[in-house]
Amino acid sequence: MKTTKVNGNPITLINGEGSVSGNLASMGSSVTHKISSEISDGKIIAVSLNKTVKDGPVRFELRSPSGTKITGENLCQGGWLENSLTFFKIVSGGTGYTITVSPHVSAGVGSYTMRVVVVNAIAQFRPCDCRAETAYAASSYLISNEPEYLSGDRECRGDTNHKYLCRGRLNANAQVRLYYEHYNNFGQSMKFGVLLWNLGSSPVTVSLISRSFAEGFSTGSIYKVWTDTLNKEKKGDDSELSGSLTLKAYNPNDPGASAQWVALETISSGANEYFNGVVTLQLTNSAGINNMGKVLCDTYIMSNAKLVKDNLTKMSLAPKVSGSDNIRGVANGATLVTTINDKIEVTPSNPYNFLITGHCIPYLQSG
């Protein structure tokens, strides 16, 4: 495999926005673009593709003028379709930041056009977890996507192998949202479910804000569930939540009594094994006591939902799968949160940039 590292054209920002084109000549190739403009502390750099790269996604790497790679809590990686979208938070400003474009695993060879926007806003990343139980007690957004391919040989079933796919702690006095996307590779119809269970000493009321799900992997199905979310569509399913329900206080002698299915659907097996969905809930502690971090949110693949509730305390994380799952399955991520200050004066030389984004929305909308 030929490996090439190329210095591409520089990126000049005008009013915080710029674009550049390049070409990934082969697997293992990369192109580095230098941002010629100075970037201040605390800004968000958003990088996206406006043109599809042949054969799949790419990844971006941002480095500071000193060559330090921007990672961890200052990076929100997204976009595992043909178009990619990534946010970087600038901690130490300066001139000479670089963005390196490279193929993601075995994909991405071909030409691309990249857009860069420096967001003139006070923004922060709110961490979210996609597999193991998150350490953040006030989580409000979870992703269930890894392992992405679900099959018996990977021991990910909740009713026979006592495995959950994703687990996160939720704030019991907040609106929360969970997005999931998996692939039914069992060769038969299965159940997929989102289960909430209360570890607190007081009941928690769960109200359904929106729920949507779709089978078949395509941008259309992904956009459809998010459109339903914006429209507060409450698509029906086999779960115990139609309007609202109560999670009982935790009973160590009967943990399943404090658990309720808030999404439960039958997933077919055939040409469209992919399935995805979004569930938005309002959680309220009925006793008025701060129950933060005492509600667990699990996702499961199974045939028998009852067996899952009967074995909650035996459950452990489904094993991570190497190979193709690493292309799109993600271990953790973040949502970008910003507050608009209505006292900011918008002028041609000082525009206020709005980012309108969503899961797998490939383009930046500038304003």
N, C-alpha and C positions, 0 to 999 in steps of 0.2 A: 504494500500500500504506500503510495507516494504521499509524503507529508510536506506541505508548503505553508510558510508563514509570510504574509504579504502586508506591507503598509499601504492601506487604501487612502482615498482622498480624505482631506480634512472635513470636519463638520463645522460650518459657520452658522451661528445662531443669530437670527434677526427677531427682536422682541421675544426672545426665549424659545424660538422654534427654528428647526432646520431639518434638512434631509440629505441623504447621500446614497449612492448606488455602489454595488460591488458584486463580486463573483467568487463563489467557492468552487475552486477548480477540481477538487478531488476529495475523497474521504481523508480525514486527517488534516485538511487544509484549514486555514483561518485567515481572517483579514482584520487588521486593526485600524480604527479611525480615531484621529485625535480631535477633540473638541477645542476649537481655537479660542472660544470665548471664556471669560472668567465666570465661575459659578460660585454663588454665595453659600455660606453655611445654612443648613436647615432646609434647603430646597429639595424638591423631589425631581429627579430626572426620570422621565417615562420614555421607554424605547419600544418601538413597534415596527412591524413589517406592513407595508402597504401593498406589497406584491408577493404572491405565493412563491416560495422556494421549491424547486422540483424535488419530489420524493419525500417531503416531510419537513418537520420543524427544525429550527436552529436554536442556539442558545447565545445569550449575551454575557459578556464579562466586563464589568466596569472597574477601572483602576484609577486611583488618585494620581496627582502629579508626581508623588514620590514613588509610585509603582505599587502601592498597597491595594490588594483586591478588596472590593466592597462585598461583604458577606454577612451572614447571620441576620440580626434584627434590622439591619439597614438594607436588606434586599428582600423584595417580594417577587419571586419567580412565578411566571404564569405563561399560558399559551402553549399547549402541547399539540395544537393542530398545525396546519400548514402555516398559519400566521401566529406570531408570538408577541407577547406583551409582558414587559418587565418594568418594575419600579425600583429605583435606587434612591436612598435618602443620603444627602450630602452632609457629613458631620464636620469636615474641615474643608472649607472652600479654597478656591485657587484657580489657576489657569494651567491647562495641560492634562485634563482628564482624558482617558482613552476608553473606547468601546471596542472589544474584540468579538467578532462574529465567527461561530464555528458550527459544524453540523452536530445535531443531537444524536449520539450513538451512530446508527447506520443510515442516517437520513440527512437531507439538507443540501446535497450537491446541486449547484445551479446559481443563477443570478438572483439578486434581491434588491429591494429599495427600502431603506430604513429611515424612519422618522424619529426625531428626538425632540422632546418638549421639556423645558424646565418649568415646573409648575410654580407659579407665583402665589403660594398659599401656605398657610400654617397647617401642616399635615403630619400624620403619624401612622405607623403600622400597628394594627391590632392583631396580635398573634392568633392563629387558629391551628388546630391539630387535626391530622388526617388519619392517624392509626391508633397509637397508644394514648392512654389517658393524659390529657394535657395538664401541665402544672399551673396553668392560669385559672384561677377560681372563678373568674367572671367571664368565661368564654361566651360569645354570642353567635359565633359562626363556625361550623364544623364541616369538614369535607370527608366523605367516605369514598376512597378511590384506589386503595392499595391494601391487599392484593387486588389488582384489577380483574384478572381472569380467575373465575371461581370454579373449581372442579374438585372432585373427590380425592384425587391423588395429592392434593395440596392441603388436605386436612383443615378446611376452613369452615366446615359446617357447625352450626351452633347446637343442633339437636343430637348429633352423634359423636362429635369430637369436642364439644363444649368450647367453641372458639367464637369470639366476636371479631368483626372486621375493623371496626372503629369504635373508640370510646373517648368521650370528652366530658368534663365537668361543666355544668351550666349554672348560671346565676338564676336563682329561683324568684327573682323579682325583675324580670327583663323580657324583652322580645328576642327570641333566638331563631336561628335558621340553620338548616342542614341541607347540603347538596350532596347527592351521591351519583356515582356512575360506575358500573361494573359490567362484567361480561359473563353470562351464564354458559359455562362450558361443561355442564354435567351431562348433556345429552338428553335431558328430560325437564319437564316443568318443575320449577322450584318456587319456594316462597322467599321473598325478601322483606325484611321488616326493620322498622326503627322503633326501638324500645326505650322508654324513659323509666327510671326507677329512682325512688327517693330514699336517700340515706339519712335524711334529717329527722328530727324529733317532732316535727309538726307537718300537717298536710300541705300539699302544693296543688293549686288549681292550674290546669293546662287548658288553654283555649286555642282553637284552630283559627289561624289568620288566613293561611292559604296552603294548598297542597296540590301538586301536579306531578305527573310521571309519564314517561313515554318509553317505548321500546324501539330499537333500531338506532344505530349510531349514525348521526348526521348532524350538521350544523342546524338543520331545521328543527330536529327534536330537542336539541339543547336550547335553542332560542325560544321554543314553544313553552317549555317549563318555566323559563324566566318571564316570559310574557304573561303566563298565567299567574305568576307570583305578583307581578306589578298590578294585575287586575284583581288580585285577591280571590282567585279561583279556588274553590274547595272541592277538588275532584274526589269522588268517593272511592273507597277501597274496603278491605276486609278488616280494618283495624277497629279498636275500641273507641276511637275519637271521631265523633261526627260534628260536635259543636264545642263541648267542654267536658272535662272529666277531672277527677281528684286523685292525686297520688297520695295514698295513705302514708302516715308516719312509718318509719322503718321498724320492722319487727324481726329481730335476728333469728327467731324460730320459724319464720315464714317470710323470707325475703321477697318471694314472688307476689305477695299481697300488696307490696308497695310499687309494683311495676305495671305499666300499661303500654300496649302497642299504639303508637300514634300514626304509624304508616305501615301497611301490611298488604302486599300485592303479590299476585301470582305471575311469575316470569316464565314466558314460553321458551321453548328451545327450537331453533330452526335457523332460518337465514338471517334473522335479526336478533342475535343473542344479546346485543348491548342493551342496557336499560339505564335510565337516569331519571332523577326527580329532585324536586325542591320542596321542603316542608318548613313552613314558618309558624312559630308558636309564640303565645304569650304565657309566661309563667308568673304566677303570683302566689306568694306564701300567704295562705289564708289566716295564719295567726299573726301576721304583721311582723314577724321576727325575721331578721336577715338570715336567710338560709343559703347564702352564697356558697357555691361549690358542693352542695350536698345532693344535687340531682345529677345522675349519670345518664348519658345518652349513648346507646349502643346501636350498631347495625349488625344484622345477621343474615346469612343464607341458610336455608333449612327446608325440611319437608313438614315438620311438626312444630308449630309455634309454642304449643303447651310445654313440650319438653325443655325448651329454652328457659321459660319462666320457672320451671321446676328445678333448674340447675344453675341459677344465676351465680351463686358463690363459687362454683367450680370453673367458671369461664376464664379463659386466658386469650391473649392476642393471637390471631391467625398468623401463621408464619409468613415472613416476607419472602417473595419469590424473585429469584434473580432472572436476568435475561430481559425479555421484551417488556415485562412489567415496569422496569426501571425507565422506560422511555416516557411513559405518561403517568404512571403511578407516582404520587409525591408523598414524602414523609411529613412535611409540614409546610405551612404557607401563612398568608396574612391578608387581611383586608386593609385597604387604604382609607383612612378617615380624615376628613378635612372640615374645617369650620369656615364659612364664608363671613367675612367682615364687611358689613354694609357701609362702613365709613371709608373704605378704600376707593379712591378716585381712579377711574379707568380712563386712561389716555392712550393715544397711539404708541407713545414711548414707554408706557407702563401698563400693559394689558393685564387683566386678571384672567388667568387661564383656568378653564373648567375641564375636568376629565370626566367624561361620561363613559363608564366601563362596566363590564359584567364578565361573568365566567365565559371565557373563550370569545369575547367580543374583540376582534382583531385590530380595530382602528381607533386612534385617538381622535376625539372630537374637540377641536380647538375653538375658543371663543374670545 
